[in-house]
Amino acid sequence: MTGIKVIWIIGVTLALAALPELAVACEHCYGAGGGNEITRGIGIAMGALIFVTSVIGVGTFAFFRKMTVRARLLEGGQFEVTEYGELIER
C-alpha cells in the first residue's frame, strides 16, 4: 500500500473511534423494526440463502465422500467399475 492510503485508513479508523455515533447501525439493523415488512423480508431472504448454501455444501461433501469410498474400494482390488459406472465384485 502507498503511504497515502495507509494514512487515510488510519485517519478513518481514528475518526470512527473518536466519534462512534458515525459507525452506529440504524434501528432496523439493531432489530428495533422487527414488525416491519422489509425486516421480515430480509430475514426470509437470509434464511433462504443460508438454506441453499447449506444444501450445496452438504451435496458437495457427500459427493467427495462417495468418491473417496469408491476409490478405496477400487484400490482394494475386490471391485471393478462397469461401463455404467457401477461397482461390482470380482
N, C-alpha and C positions, 0 to 999 in steps of 0.2 A: 504494500500500500504506500501511497505517497504521503508525505508529511502533512499535506493539507487535509486529506481525508481522515487521517488519524486525529488531527486536532479538531476537526468538525465532529467526529464521533464522540470524542471526549467531551466537547462542549455541549452537545445534545444530552449526553448522559448526565453531566453535572446539572444542566438546566432542569431535567426531569427529576433529579434527586432533590434539587433545591425547591422546585415548585411541583409537588406531587399531584396537585389538582389538575395539571395538564395531562397526566398519564392515567387518570381515573376513567374507568369504563362507564358507559351510560347505564341507566336504570334497567334497561332490558337485558344487558349483559350480566347484571347482578341478579336477575331473576325477579325484580320487582314487578315487571309487566307480565306475570305468569298467565293472566286471564286473557291476554291479547291474542288475537288470531294469528298474527305474524309470529309471535313467540312459539305458539303451538305448532305452526307450520315448520318453523326452523327445527324444532325438536323432532318432528316426524321425519323431516329430511335427513337429519343427522342419524337417526335410528336406522333409516333405510340404507344410508351409506355404510354404516357400521355393519349391518347385516350382509350386504352384498360383498364387502371386503372380507368378512369372516368366511362366507361361503367359498369365495375364490381361494382364500388362504388354506382352508381345510381341504378343498379339492386338490390343490397343488401338493400339499403334504401327502395326501392319500395316494396320488399318482406316483410320486417319487418313492414312497414306502412300498408300493406294489412292485415297482420296477426293481427295487433293492432285493425284495424277497424272490422275485423271479430270477434275478441274476445269481443269487446264492443257490437256488435250486438247480440252475443250469450248470453252474461251476461244479456242483457235486457229481455230475455225470449220470444221475439217475433219471433225468428228464430230458426231453428234446422238444423242439418247437415245431408244430405243424405249419403247413403253408398258410393257415388261417390265424396263426399267432397263438394257438392254444398249446398248453403244456401237456405232454403225455408221458407216461412212464415207459422206460425202455424194456 
